[in-house]
Amino acid sequence: MAVMLATGLWGLDRGGMWGDESVTFQVAQRTVPQIWRLLHDVDAVHGLYYLFMHAVLTVHPGEVVLRLPSVCAATATAGLVAALGVRLAGPRAGLWAGVLYAITPMTGHYAQEGRSYALVAAGVAGATLLLVRAVDAGGARAWWPYGTVVALTCVLHELAVPVLGAHALTLALLRVPRKVWSGWGRAAGAVVLLLLPLVWVSQGQSGQVAWLVSPGWDRVGRLARNFSPGPAGPVFWGSLLLMAAGLRERRTAAVALPLLLVPPGILMTVSQVRPLYHDRYVLYALAGASLLVAAGAGRVAGVLGRVRIEGRRVRIKGRRVRAGGSRVRAVVGVTGVLALTATFLNQLPVHRRDRSAAHRPDNLAVVSALAVSRMRPGDPVLFVPSVGRLAALAYPKGFRRVRDIALRESAPRSGTLWGREATPGQLRRRLAAVDRVWVVAERSALDPRRSRTDPVERTKLAVLATEFTVREEHVHEERVRDDVLLRLYVRRPPGDILPGDALPGDAPPGDAPPGDEPPGDILPGDAPPGDILPGDEPPGDILPGDAPPGDEPPGDILPGDEPPGDIPPGDEPPGDEPPREPADVPPPGVSDGAPALGAQTLGAPALGAPPPP
């Protein structure tokens, strides 16, 4: 636990939140009625977590406090994994299992994330320990604590439900009597009944995970690397060999193997029909890998500790000593400590890189800093897409002096994640009244080749392309998955507006003339962008390596993406998983330096044209 606590606290204040964390931060600071209203339309799957964080941030709203619950949960999980190991395979294996869990990069990644995944992992580890105790006790009362913990964990995130399948397989492998099956069945049934309302509500919000794709064998391989203390080389292959040895420990394998395989297997299988899988949703299965590796190491150590050459002495460097006994056991113990230390040191660059804000999918603090340094009081600002408003909600200081020209109703009042915007007609009239406007946009959102289904977003780009030209562009080049641009647009002189200036796919200006609808009216199809959270991933976001940034629409999603954000360190796509194989495949979100803000004056390129070199 001490190792996990130290690892979790190291670099906890990395100087900026990314999209999903900003959602936790701003939603948790709303009133309870406002949170309750939000959950009716979006993020019901995170409702309990938001209410918990509401209480936490009441103490002190800050980035460090936002992440502290995850650090504490990861620390508790390491202790629970160790306790499981002690109960199943002995003190030495238990200690090794806890330390292995603590030094795995994927654990450290989510221990410093202001989301619910580390808390879910702690709940599953605790439920698994209570399962083992209930099996040993055999009484009906022993199942009440188990059922309570499983229920809380699944309400915290409903994709923890597959752990019930893992526990059922554990009971089958242990060949428990019918009485035990009866107790477990009642507890599991109560959990399922409790979850039905949440499942029913979340089904209506399934658009939040629309960015997920069906996982292939490549995702299986990546998950295997993420669950290992090392992504490749001797550490990875050595871990696999020790896992194989750990399978010989029948009782440990009966608990650890189902926990490791069943939840990912269920979600990956279901995702072939309806994508629901992401590595972060099965973070809790990592405990099974640590237990198996530790059990294998304990078995090898036990065999070596029993080695004796009866009646003979072995000559070592001129000295004759008796092989086996306490000396061998001491050597084995020291070797285990050295192996764990060497494994952590081998992954130290990965851990260090993961503590940089540049390694996360985005850094909203940078966007706010750009706004503070460039915008003047009273300047109008336009967010493209609307999810970009999360920067203003998370770091309002940079946007207090400016006017959000597209906003119709704030996020807390509207019960949405980033507010309701004006209709296309209203937005055209507002933009017609200004001669300059600042645009906060992701570079990919300005790509004319991208299709846009939201009429408000189409209107934004169409008006900018036909009536404005770029005067300035500022970028903080952190090499994140999708650069955030701050552009100043000024109105074109009347003679410069050409009929062909509109972007391909953009709604022609004539589609929504200012007089077509009364102010405040919403025409069919004009749904405000803030109402629908495409999964945990903000629309327009591209997950490191897969989909547009936003790794799950902030708010959660169900780290590959696949949407940005939740990729554990090391995976090719930055964001969702802990960094892996830093020497061979540096994640796009990693930056070794701290480039300065770059500003340049542009001529008058059409919107969406490639930026100057």
N, C-alpha and C positions, 0 to 999 in steps of 0.2 A: 504493500500500500504506500509506503514511503517513496518507493521508486516512481509509482504512478503519480503521486501528488506532486513530486518534484518535476516530473516531465510535463504534467499538465500546467503547472504554474509558470514554467519557463517560457518567456516570450508571450505571455497571455495578452498583453496590450500591444497588438501589432500595428496600431495606428490607423485603423479603418475597418468599417463593416462592409460586407458584401450583401447582395440583394436579399437573400433569405434571412440573414441575421437582421437586416434592417426591418423586415416585416415583423419579426418577433419583437424588436425594440419598439416600433411605433404602435403595434397593436396592443402590446402589454401595458402601454401607458394610457390607453383609453379607459373609460369607466366600464364597470361590469355590464351595464345595460348596452353600451356601445359594442362591447365584445360579443355579447349574446346576439345582437342584431346582425353583426358580421357573419357569425357562424351559420345563420340561416341561409346565406347565399354562397359562402365560400369558406374553405379551411375548417370544416366541421371536424375533420380528422385530427386537427391540432387544438381543439377547443380546451381540453383539460390542461394542456401545456401552456396555452396563452393565459389561462386563469392563474396557474401556478406562477408564471413569470410576472403577472400583474402584481402579485404579492411581493415577489422578490425585488422588482424595480421600484416598488413604493419606498423601499429603504434608501436606495440611491440609484437613480437612472444613469448608468454609465456602461461603457463597453466591457470593462473588466467584470463588473457585477453581472452583466448579461451572460458571460461565459462561465462564471464560477459554478453554477449548478451542474454544468456538464463536467467540469473538472472533478467536483465532489462525487458525481455519479460514476465516473470512470475509476476513481480511487476505490469506491465501494465495490465496484465490479471486480477489480483486481483482487480485493480481499475475499470476495465471495468465491471466485474461481480457485483461490488458494485453499479456502475451506472445503470446497468440493474435492479438490485433489487430495487433501489430508484424509477426508472421510473415505475416499475410494481407493487410494493407492499409497497412503502413508505420508508422514510429515515432509520428507525430502521431495517427493513428487509434487506435493501441494505447494511448497515454497517455489519450486521451479515453474509450476504452472502460473502462479500469480505474477512472477517476474516476467515470464515470457509474454503474458498478456499486456503487461505494462510497457514493454519495450517494442512492441509491434507498431510500426508507423501508422497503420490505419487507426489503431486505438488513440494515439496521440492526436491525429488529425481531428477526430470527432470529439475528443475531450476538450478541444478549444473552439468548438462551434456552438453558437448560440441557437441551437435547435434541440429537438427532443431525443435524438438517436442514442446518445450516451445514457440517458435516463432509461430508455427502453431496454438497453443492454443490461443495466443494473437490475431491472425488474425481472428479466428472464433468468439471469444468473441466480437471483434470490429464489425464484419459483422453482428452479431446477434443484437447488439445495433442499428446499422444503419438500420436493417430491421424494428425494432419496430418504429424508428423515421420515416421511409418512409411510414409505414402504417398509422401513425398518421397524417403525412403531406398530404399524398394523391396526391402530385404533381409528374409529370414525372421526374423533375430534381432530386428529392430525391433518385432515384434509381441509379444514376451515381456513387456516393460514395460507395454505397453498392456493385455494380458490380465490381468496381475497387478493393476493399479490398478482396472480395471473390476470384477474379482472381489471385491476388498476393499470397494469402494464398494457393490456390490449386497448383500454380506453385512451391511454396516453398516445398510442398509435395502433390502429386496428390491424396493420400488417404484421403485428406480432402474433396474430392468431395461429399461424402455422406451427408455433412452438407446441401447441396441443398435440399435433401430429407426431412431433419428435418425442414427446413424453409418452404417447401411446405406444410407439415402437420400443421405447426403453422398457416399459412394463412387459411387453411381449418377449423381449430378449432376456429379461430377468426371470421370466416364467413365474410371475407372481400368482398367488391364489385368487380365487374368484372374489373373495372379500375385498381385496385391494382394488381389483377392477371396479367393483361396485362403488367404493368410496371415490375413486378417481372419476368415474363416469358422472356421478352426481355433481362433483365440483366443476368438471368441464361443461356439463350441460347448463349449469347456472351461468357460467361465463358467456356461453353462446347466446343464451336468452337475454342477458344484459346488453350484449353488443348489437342485437338486432336493430334497435332504433337508430344507433349510430351508423350502421351499415346502410340502412334505408335512406337516411339523410345524405350520406356521402355519395350514394349512387347518383343522386341528382346533381352532384358537383364533379362528376367524372371528367368533365372537360379540363380539370386541373392537371390531369396526368395524360392529356392527349399527346404530349410531346414524347412520351416513352415509346420505345420500339421493342420488337420481339428480340430477346437475347439469343445470340448464337454461341458456338463453341468458343469463340474468342473471349466472350464474357466469362465463361467458365474458367478459362486459363487465367484471366486477369484476377478473378476472385481468389483463385488459388494462390497467386502471388501476393495479393493483399492480405490474405490470412496467414502468411508466413512471416516470421521475424525478418527475413531477408528475401528480396525479390528474385534473386538468381544466384548462381554460383554455389559454393560449398554450403552456405547457410540454408539455401532453399532445398537443395537435394538432401542435405543432412536432416532437415526437418521432415521431409517425406519418409526417409528411412526410419527415423525415430517414430513417426506416426504408425508405420507398418509394424514396428516392434510393439508399440502400445496396444495394438489390436489383440495381442496375446494376453493382455490383462482384461479378463472377461468382464468383470464388473465395471471397470472404468470405461471400456469400449462400449458397453451397453448404454451408458449415459452420454458419453462424448460424441460417439459416431452419429447417432440420430440428430443430436443438436447441431452438428456440423453440416450434415447433408440434407436433412428433411426440409427445413424452411427454405433454403435456396432452391432446392429441387421443386418444391410445390410452386413457388412464385415463378420460376422459370418455365415450368410446364404450363401454368395458367396463362403466362404471358405470350405463349405461342398463339393463343386465341385472342386474348385481351391483355395487351401489355400493362403490367403492373410492377415489373422488376426493376430495381436499382440496387446497387451494392450496399448503399447506406441503409436500405430497409432491412437488411439481414446482418447488420453489424453484430447483433447479439449472438449469431452463430459462431463468431470468432472464438468464443470461450471454448467450444468443442475442440478446435484445433490446438489451442494451448494445452488443454488437458491431455490430449492424445500424445503430443510431443513430449510432455513432461512424464507421462506414464511410460513411454518408450525409453526415455533416458533413465528413469528409475529402474526399469527392468534390466537394462544393460549394466547399470551401476551395481544392481543386486547380484548379477551373475559374476561380475568381476570381484565383488567383495567376498564371494564364497570360494574363490579360486585358492587352492592350497596344493602344495607339492609335498605330500606327507613323507616324512623321513628323509627329505633331501633339502639341501640349501642351494640358493642361487647366488652366483658370484656377480656383483654389480660394481664395476670400477674398482676391482681389487678387494672389495669387501664382501663377506658372505652374510646374507640375510635370509630369513625364512619368508617365502612368498605367502601372500594371503593375510587374513586376519585384519586387525585394526589398522595396520599400515596401509593396506590396499584400500580400505574404506576411506581413510583420510585422504589418500591421493585422489580417489574418485570424487570426493566432495570438493576438493580444491579445483580439480579439473572442471567440474560443473560450474563453479563460480567464475573461473577464467573464461569458459566458453560463453556464458551469458554476457560477461563484460565485453568480450571480443565482438559478439554479435551486436551489442548496442553501439560500440565504437564504429563498427562497420557501417551502421545506418545513421551515424551522427550527422553527416551532410544532408541526408534526407529530412531528418528532424529539424535541422537548422533552417533549411529552405522552406519547410512548411510553416515556419513561424514568421514568414514575411507576408505582408498584405498583398504583395504582387503575385503570390502563389495561389490566391483565391480567385474565383471567377471575375470579380471586379472589386473596385475600391471606391465606395461612394464618398469618402472623405475627400478624395482628390477632386471629384466633380464640384463639391462645395467650395473647395479652395480656389478652383478656377473661377467660379462665379464671384467670389469675394474680390478677386484681384482684377476682374475685367468689367463687371457690370456697374452701371451708374444708378443711383436712386431713381425709381420710377420707370426704369427700362422694362419693356414687355419681354417675357420669356415664354418659349414654346417647347414642350417636351415631346420628342419623337423617338419611340412611341410613348404613350402616356405612362407606361410603367417606369419611365425615367424619372417621374416625379418622386419616386422613392428616395432619391438623393436629397430632395428638399424636405421630405418628411423626417429622414434620419438626421440630417445636418441642416436645420432650418436657418442657421446663422448666415450662410452664404446667399440665401434667397429672401431675406427679410425686406430688403430695400427694393425688390423688383415686383412686377405684377405678372401673375400667371394668367396669360391672356386667354387660354383655352378652358380654364377651370370654371365649372358652373356650381359645383357643390363639393365641399371638402370631404376627405376620406372618412373621418370619424362621423360626420353628420349624415353622409350618404350610406354608411354601412358597407363600404367597399375598401379595398386595400390601397388604392391610390386616387380615389375621388371620381366624380362624374364630370365629363367634359361637355362643352357646348355642342349643339347639333351642327351639322355641316353648314347650314345657312347662317346660323349665329356666328360661327367661327369666321366665315367669309366677311361678314360685316365688321367684326372686331378687327380683323387683319387689315381691312380696307381703311380703317381709321388711324393706322400707324405707318410711319415712314421707315422705321427700323425695328428689328426684333431679334433677340438672341435665341438661338436654337440649341438645346442640349439634346444630343442624339448619339446613338451608337452608329459607328461607321456603316455597319451592315444594314441598318434601318434606312439608310439613304441610298441603298443600291437600287437602281431603277429596274433591275432584273427580277427583283423579288415581288411576288404577288401580294396584294394587300386586300384583305376581305373587309376590314373595318372602314366604313364610309368616312368617319372622322379622320382617320389616318390618311386615307387617300386625299381628302380635302387639304390637309396640312401640306402634303408634298406638292399637290397640284398648284396651290396658291403660291407657295415658295418658288416653284419652278417658273411660273408664268409672270409673277408680279414683283419678284425680288431677285437680288443678285448677292453673292457672297462678298463681303468687304473684308472680314477677318476670320481666321480660324486658329484655334488654340487647342493643343492636345498635350496631355501628360502621357508620355510614351512609357508605360510600365510593362509593355508586352503582355497585357492581359488578353483574354480570349477575344475581346472586341473593344477596340479603343473607343473611349467616350470623347466626343468632339464638342467644343463650344464654338459656335459660329455666329458671327454677326451678319445678318442680312439687312440690306437697305433696299428701298423701293427703286425699281428701274425707272429711268426716264420714260415718258409715254411712248416715244418712238422706238424704244428697245423691246417692247413686248411683241413677240412674234407668235403667230398661231401655232407653230410647231414646237414651242418650248415645253409643252407639257410632257411629263415623264410617261413612258409607256406604261399602260395599265392604270394611269391615274384618271380619276373622274374628271371629265372636261368641266371647265368652270360653269358652263351652261347647265350642268346637271342640277345644280342647287343654287339658283339665283337668290340674292338676298331677300327678295320679296315673296318667295314661295311659301314660306311658313311663318306664322306669327312667332315672335320671340318666345322662347320657353317651350314651344311645342316640339315633340319628338316624332318625326315621321317614321313609318315602318322601316326597319332596317337600320335606324340610327342609334342602336343600342350603345350606350356609353361604354367606352372601352374599359372603364374601371370595374364594371360589374362582373366580368368573366375573367377569372384567373386561370390561364391555361396551365393547370397543373401547378406544380410549385414553381414553375418556370415562367418568368415574365415573358409575355409575348415578344417576339423579336429577338429574344436572347438566344445565343447559340451555345450549347453546352460544349465544354471543352472537347473538341474533336467530333461532336455529333450534331447537336442541334444548335440553334441560336442561343446566345447567352441568356442565362436566366435559369440555368440548371434546374430547374423545377421552378415553376413560377414561384417567386418568393412567396412564402406562405406555406409552401411545401408540397410539396410535391412528393409525387411518389417517385451528392454525389453524386450515364454515361455515355450513354448519354445520347445523344442523349443530352439532355439539357445540362446546362452548366451548373456548376456549383457543387455538386456533392462528390466530386471525384477524389477519392483518397489520394494522398500524395504519391506520385510516381507514375500514375497511369498516363498514357499518352495524352488523353484529354485532361487539361488542368482543371481542377476544381473539385471533383467529387471524391476522389480516392486519394489516399495517402501517396506521396510521391514514390515512384518506383523506378529502378534502374536509371538513376540520375546520370550515370556516365554515358549510357548508350542512347537513351531517349529523353532528353530534357523536356519536361512539360512546358507547353507554350506559356503557361501562366507564371513561369519562374523568371525572375530578373535578378542578375547579380549586382547591378549597380542601381543608381537612383537618378536617371536622366532628368534634366531640368525641363520646366515647361517650355514648350516651343510655340512661338507665335509668328505668323507670317501674313503679309498683306497679299491678297489674291486679286487677280483681274476681275473677271466676271464669268467663272465657269458655270455651266449648267448644273443644277442640283443632281447629285449622284455621280458627277464626273470624277475620275480617279484623282485623289489628292496629289498635289505636286510632290516631287521627291524630296 
